[in-house]
Amino acid sequence: MEFTDIRLRSLLHYDPEAKSFSPSSTIKYFRMPEDHEYPLDLAKNYKNYVHRNNEYPGDFDMVQYYFEHVNKLEFIRQDYDVFCCRRLLIILINIPYLNFDKRESIEAFRVKGCIFLRLQTDHINVEAERSSYTFKARQLLLSDAPGQGIDMDAPIDERAQTYGMFSARLGQFRLLYSCEVPGVANTKKLGDLTDPKELEKCSLATIRVLKKPLSWRHTFRHYSWLLQNYFCGGSQLAVASFDQNGIVSKKIEVVSADDLIESKRSDLQSGFKKMNDFLEQIKQKLDKIDNPNVSLKFTFDKNKLVFDEAFKTDFVDYANQF
């Protein structure tokens, strides 16, 4: 079983002050730091860092904005079967590498034949210096244009992020899902990214950080990071290893997506088969329910889905737009 035809459909920027989305016409570009820039300090300027404080845009906020601002006829022609977010896709694969320590609650409802999946588990927001390192690494490794310098002291607002809407195919299912998009690996500047033709040129990059002396290749992080990169059609993964003070002294490790995939190909294939099976189960449970007022709740418990009875949902206002 393969998860194929991954395509970036739209880039959306979230403004935390206005609490709204807008189309993003630009994106950041990956840069490898020069030798003289090391060591990198991931704790630098932390005093001006703004944490999310549990402020996240809702998964369906992104889907709704995307639907409202694209050509609706084109949207309908895509004939999507499932709407969700990347985090939910990773949960549905349910491989031990992900090391979940709790049961995940998911809500499912069906409107005009399309299944909507929504996580009911809250985001975990940790207001600690360590939690800021990933976003500082993004600042240090991403610039506004290929080869352009950066401002290492600029304040970081973790709430203000760029999100991508992606489509893909798994077996008979056509999916549309959202996830964060930090930047691209392109070495030439792209044009207006509200143009679908320019979007197709994006070679997406993922950036992660890890405390030394751990090796991400020998922990659950390997598979988890592979999945995060895979679902956004990423071309490369960059990993920064930091010490107890947040200092990166060793050169950034950059791994191609093809190498990552090859190392876990058999796990991916079995994981996608399992995900397809789960989606089939959800589809069967919703077979006689096509109503924005009614949802099913189920929990993700190791290798099975445990369904609860149907309940009323607040999805009706959004569903009316279809």
Number of C-alpha atoms within 10 A of each C-alpha: 15 15 19 14 13 18 19 22 21 22 26 24 21 20 15 17 8 7 12 14 19 14 17 17 17 19 24 23 26 28 21 15 16 8 9 7 11 14 15 22 20 27 17 16 14 17 10 12 18 15 18 15 12 13 14 17 18 12 19 19 13 25 18 14 15 22 15 13 11 12 10 13 8 9 13 11 8 13 13 18 18 21 20 22 25 20 16 16 17 18 16 23 22 20 20 11 13 18 12 13 6 10 12 19 18 18 20 23 27 25 19 12 17 17 20 20 25 18 20 13 12 10 10 8 13 13 13 10 14 16 12 20 23 18 19 26 22 22 21 22 22 27 20 15 19 18 15 10 14 15 9 16 13 12 16 18 15 18 19 18 16 22 21 22 22 22 23 19 18 18 13 9 16 18 21 24 26 27 20 18 22 21 24 24 20 19 13 10 14 18 14 14 20 16 12 12 12 13 19 12 14 20 17 25 26 28 23 17 22 18 17 14 9 11 12 19 11 9 13 14 17 17 23 17 19 21 22 19 22 22 23 26 22 24 21 23 22 19 19 24 21 22 14 9 11 21 19 22 15 13 16 18 12 15 14 13 20 13 13 21 17 11 14 13 14 11 16 22 14 15 20 21 18 19 21 21 16 18 18 14 15 20 20 11 15 21 11 9 19 16 18 20 18 19 24 21 20 21 17 18 14 15 13 15 18 11 17 12 8 18 12 12 15 11 17 14 10 13 15 9 9 11
